[in-house]
Amino acid sequence: MKIGSFEVYYISHVCFIFKTLSGQILITDPFFGAGFFWNGHYEKYLSPPDIKISEIKKCDVVFVSHIHPDHYDPVAVMSILSTTNARVIAPADVIDDLISKGADKKSLVAANEGERFEFSDLEVSVFCGYDDSFDKKGRPNKFSLVLENASTAFFYSGDCHSLPPAVLGRRFNAIFCWSMCDNETKIRGLCEDIKTSKFVMMHGDRFEPGNFFCNRDMEKDKNIMQKLFPDLEIIIPNRISKL
């Protein structure tokens, strides 16, 4: 889909490809595995991507919001690094894990609050999610993202439940967030404290047994949100089947 100056492609769950006018590509939270272990049990992925990670031949930036395994798939990230010249921007604990798996340190950038990066005509800023989430070393480990190109700006929430102060009151062409329709206070906080006309839904793919925020009925969530925000365009993104 075309939003402002970006081409946006939806792969699955929380994984999007953002492409700028000059062809710079950023991929968020790539997850291509068959499932993952979570709180002592295995979550089987029932609705995996239609494309294979091996099909990704060009990427300039990978953003990993946090280390939860439905957002951080180290096999996928290492595959992208092996076939592209991508840089990885991620929390410090994710960077540590990638280094332990043999990733080149030169390709890895530990996220810090408010840090800004430029990749040709793509500008990227990272912010802590203000969820009081820290790793074992006391480092912030859950980040959100602002992407800018030309006159277009997006906010990608990752798993952050609260907005960074730096984005409060800002105008975005679209925000990419999980719907959180089970918590009206949180969803109002996302939609009322920043200015946007488009809300792109994510984080609803099907897993079994699904003992985390997933398996969403997106149409139902969209209807709930539309009643709360009648002037907001709620978008359920269509997956791509090929690159």
C-alpha positions as CSV (number, residue, x, y, z in Angstrom):
1,M,0.0,0.0,0.0
2,K,1.1,3.5,-0.7
3,I,1.0,6.0,2.2
4,G,2.6,9.3,1.5
5,S,6.1,8.9,0.1
6,F,6.4,5.3,1.4
7,E,5.5,2.0,-0.1
8,V,4.5,-0.3,2.7
9,Y,4.3,-4.1,2.4
10,Y,2.9,-6.3,5.1
11,I,4.6,-9.7,5.7
12,S,2.9,-11.0,8.8
13,H,2.2,-10.4,12.5
14,V,4.4,-7.3,13.2
15,C,6.7,-7.5,10.2
16,F,6.4,-4.7,7.6
17,I,8.7,-3.6,4.8
18,F,8.9,0.2,4.4
19,K,10.4,1.5,1.1
20,T,11.3,5.1,0.5
21,L,11.3,7.1,-2.7
22,S,15.0,6.2,-3.4
23,G,14.5,2.5,-2.6
24,Q,15.8,2.4,0.9
25,I,14.2,-0.5,2.8
26,L,13.6,-1.0,6.5
27,I,12.0,-4.2,7.9
28,T,10.4,-4.3,11.3
29,D,10.5,-7.3,13.7
30,P,11.0,-10.1,11.2
31,F,9.6,-13.4,12.4
32,F,9.6,-16.3,10.0
33,G,9.9,-19.3,12.3
34,A,7.5,-22.2,12.8
35,G,6.9,-21.1,16.4
36,F,8.7,-20.2,19.6
37,F,9.0,-21.1,23.3
38,W,7.1,-18.8,25.6
39,N,6.7,-19.0,29.4
40,G,7.6,-22.7,29.4
41,H,5.5,-23.9,26.5
42,Y,5.8,-23.9,22.7
43,E,3.6,-21.6,20.6
44,K,3.1,-23.0,17.1
45,Y,2.7,-20.5,14.3
46,L,-0.6,-21.2,12.5
47,S,-0.5,-18.3,10.0
48,P,3.2,-17.9,9.0
49,P,4.3,-15.5,6.2
50,D,3.5,-16.3,2.6
51,I,7.0,-15.5,1.6
52,K,10.2,-17.1,2.8
53,I,13.0,-15.3,4.5
54,S,15.4,-16.4,1.7
55,E,13.4,-14.2,-0.7
56,I,14.6,-11.1,1.0
57,K,17.5,-10.0,-1.1
58,K,17.6,-6.3,-0.4
59,C,17.4,-4.6,3.0
60,D,19.1,-1.5,4.4
61,V,17.8,-1.5,8.0
62,V,16.3,-4.1,10.3
63,F,14.5,-2.8,13.4
64,V,13.9,-5.2,16.3
65,S,11.7,-3.6,18.9
66,H,12.5,-6.1,21.7
67,I,13.6,-9.6,22.5
68,H,10.2,-11.3,22.7
69,P,10.4,-14.2,20.3
70,D,7.4,-13.2,18.1
71,H,9.3,-10.0,17.4
72,Y,12.9,-11.2,17.5
73,D,13.7,-14.2,15.2
74,P,17.5,-14.5,15.3
75,V,17.5,-17.0,12.4
76,A,15.6,-14.5,10.2
77,V,17.8,-11.6,11.2
78,M,21.0,-13.6,10.6
79,S,19.6,-14.6,7.2
80,I,19.0,-11.0,6.2
81,L,22.5,-10.0,7.4
82,S,24.0,-12.8,5.3
83,T,22.3,-11.7,2.1
84,T,22.2,-8.0,2.4
85,N,24.2,-5.0,3.7
86,A,21.6,-4.3,6.3
87,R,22.3,-2.6,9.6
88,V,20.3,-3.9,12.7
89,I,19.0,-1.4,15.2
90,A,17.8,-3.1,18.3
91,P,17.9,-3.0,22.1
92,A,21.2,-3.9,23.7
93,D,20.1,-7.4,24.8
94,V,19.2,-8.3,21.3
95,I,22.5,-7.0,20.0
96,D,24.3,-9.1,22.6
97,D,22.4,-12.2,21.5
98,L,23.2,-11.5,17.8
99,I,26.9,-11.1,18.6
100,S,26.8,-14.4,20.5
101,K,25.4,-16.0,17.3
102,G,28.3,-14.7,15.2
103,A,26.8,-11.5,13.8
104,D,29.3,-8.9,12.6
105,K,29.5,-6.1,15.2
106,K,29.9,-3.5,12.5
107,S,26.3,-4.3,11.3
108,L,24.8,-3.9,14.8
109,V,23.6,-0.7,16.5
110,A,22.3,-0.7,20.1
111,A,19.2,1.5,20.4
112,N,19.3,4.5,22.7
113,E,16.5,6.8,23.7
114,G,15.9,9.5,21.1
115,E,18.8,8.4,18.8
116,R,18.4,9.4,15.2
117,F,19.9,7.7,12.1
118,E,20.0,8.6,8.4
119,F,20.1,6.1,5.6
120,S,20.0,8.1,2.4
121,D,16.5,9.6,2.3
122,L,15.3,7.4,5.2
123,E,15.4,9.0,8.7
124,V,14.9,6.7,11.7
125,S,14.4,7.7,15.4
126,V,14.1,5.2,18.2
127,F,12.4,5.7,21.5
128,C,11.9,3.7,24.7
129,G,8.3,2.6,25.1
130,Y,8.0,3.9,28.7
131,D,6.7,0.6,29.9
132,D,9.3,0.2,32.7
133,S,10.8,-2.6,30.7
134,F,14.5,-3.4,31.3
135,D,16.9,-6.3,30.7
136,K,18.9,-8.1,33.4
137,K,21.6,-5.4,33.1
138,G,19.1,-2.6,33.8
139,R,19.1,-1.4,30.2
140,P,15.8,-0.3,28.4
141,N,14.8,-3.2,26.2
142,K,11.5,-2.2,24.5
143,F,11.6,0.4,21.8
144,S,9.3,2.1,19.3
145,L,10.2,3.7,16.0
146,V,9.6,6.8,14.0
147,L,10.3,6.7,10.2
148,E,10.5,9.7,8.0
149,N,10.9,10.3,4.3
150,A,10.2,13.5,2.4
151,S,7.0,14.9,4.0
152,T,5.8,11.5,5.4
153,A,6.2,10.3,9.0
154,F,5.1,7.0,10.6
155,F,5.1,5.8,14.2
156,Y,5.6,2.0,14.7
157,S,4.8,1.0,18.3
158,G,6.5,-2.4,18.4
159,D,5.1,-3.8,21.7
160,C,5.1,-0.5,23.5
161,H,1.9,0.3,25.5
162,S,2.7,3.9,26.3
163,L,3.8,6.7,24.0
164,P,7.3,8.2,24.3
165,P,7.0,11.9,25.4
166,A,8.9,13.0,22.3
167,V,6.0,11.9,20.0
168,L,3.1,13.4,22.1
169,G,1.1,15.8,20.0
170,R,3.1,15.0,16.8
171,R,1.3,14.4,13.5
172,F,1.9,11.2,11.6
173,N,0.6,10.1,8.3
174,A,0.0,6.7,9.9
175,I,0.6,4.8,13.1
176,F,1.3,1.0,13.1
177,C,0.1,-0.5,16.4
178,W,-1.5,-3.5,18.0
179,S,-5.1,-2.7,18.6
180,M,-5.4,-3.4,22.3
181,C,-9.1,-3.3,22.0
182,D,-9.4,-5.2,25.3
183,N,-8.1,-2.1,27.1
184,E,-9.9,1.1,26.1
185,T,-7.7,3.3,28.2
186,K,-4.5,2.1,26.4
187,I,-6.0,2.3,22.9
188,R,-7.3,5.8,23.6
189,G,-3.9,6.8,24.8
190,L,-2.4,5.7,21.5
191,C,-5.0,7.4,19.3
192,E,-5.7,10.6,21.2
193,D,-2.2,11.7,22.3
194,I,-0.7,11.8,18.8
195,K,-2.3,13.1,15.6
196,T,-3.0,10.8,12.7
197,S,-5.7,9.9,10.2
198,K,-4.6,6.2,9.7
199,F,-4.2,3.4,12.2
200,V,-2.6,0.2,10.7
201,M,-3.4,-2.8,12.7
202,M,-0.9,-5.6,13.6
203,H,0.0,-8.3,16.2
204,G,-3.0,-10.5,15.5
205,D,-1.6,-13.6,13.8
206,R,-2.7,-17.1,14.9
207,F,-0.7,-19.2,17.3
208,E,-1.4,-22.3,19.2
209,P,-2.2,-22.3,22.2
210,G,-2.0,-18.5,21.8
211,N,-1.2,-17.7,25.4
212,F,-0.2,-14.2,24.7
213,F,-1.7,-11.2,22.8
214,C,-2.4,-12.8,19.4
215,N,-5.2,-14.7,17.6
216,R,-7.1,-11.5,17.1
217,D,-10.3,-11.2,15.1
218,M,-9.1,-8.1,13.2
219,E,-12.5,-7.3,11.8
220,K,-14.1,-7.3,15.2
221,D,-11.2,-5.2,16.6
222,K,-11.6,-2.8,13.7
223,N,-15.3,-2.4,14.4
224,I,-14.6,-1.6,18.0
225,M,-12.0,0.9,17.1
226,Q,-14.2,2.5,14.5
227,K,-16.9,3.2,17.1
228,L,-14.4,4.7,19.4
229,F,-12.8,6.8,16.6
230,P,-15.2,7.4,13.8
231,D,-12.9,9.8,12.0
232,L,-9.9,7.5,12.0
233,E,-9.2,5.2,9.0
234,I,-8.6,1.8,10.5
235,I,-6.6,-0.4,8.1
236,I,-6.2,-4.2,8.3
237,P,-3.1,-4.6,6.1
238,N,-3.1,-7.2,3.3
239,R,-0.2,-9.6,3.3
240,I,2.1,-9.8,0.3
241,S,2.6,-13.2,-1.3
242,K,5.8,-12.4,-3.2
243,L,8.5,-9.7,-3.3
